Each structure stands twice: as structure tokens, then as C-alpha cells.
Amino acid sequence: MVYHMTMPRKQVLVQLDDDLVERLDQLATRLGVSRSQLLRRGALAVLEADGVRRADRELIAAYQRTPQDPLIVATAGRLAAETVPEW
């Protein structure tokens, strides 16, 4: 069973120039959403992008601490070349 619960929301004041508001309104109209909904989506996209960026940095740091074994990389490359499907 799926429950649709709404999260309490907090109103925040954000100052935007007229051109940006106009462009946001045009996009919101094209997408069939409110300006608020569009800005919530944008805020979530920024947070998600930051999470991906941080995960990438952590992965890079892990490989810098413990580099991948070159033999494993070469073997994986050969296996990929041998198993690539015919198009």
C-alpha cells in the first residue's frame, strides 16, 4: 500500500532578477508546473549533483590510496574486447 504524505514546507525568500523570473515562468508554463515546484526541482537537482560530485571525489581518493592492480585492468580490457556483441 502506498501512502502519499506531504512534507511540511517552509516558505523562503529568494531574490531573483526580472529576467530570471520570466525565464523560470516560461519554463514552468512549458512543463505545466508552478514556479515553486520548478524551483523545488532545481534545488533537489543541485543537492543531487553535489552528492554525485562528493561520491566521485571519494572514489578518486580511494583509488589514489589503493590504485587498481594493472593486471586486473588489463584482464578486464581483454575480456571486454572478447565479449563485445556484434552489431
PyMOL commands that set and color helices and strands:
alter all, ss='L'
color gray80, all
select helices_A, chain A and resi 18-31+35-65+70-83
alter helices_A, ss='H'
color red, helices_A
deselect
rebuild
show_as cartoon
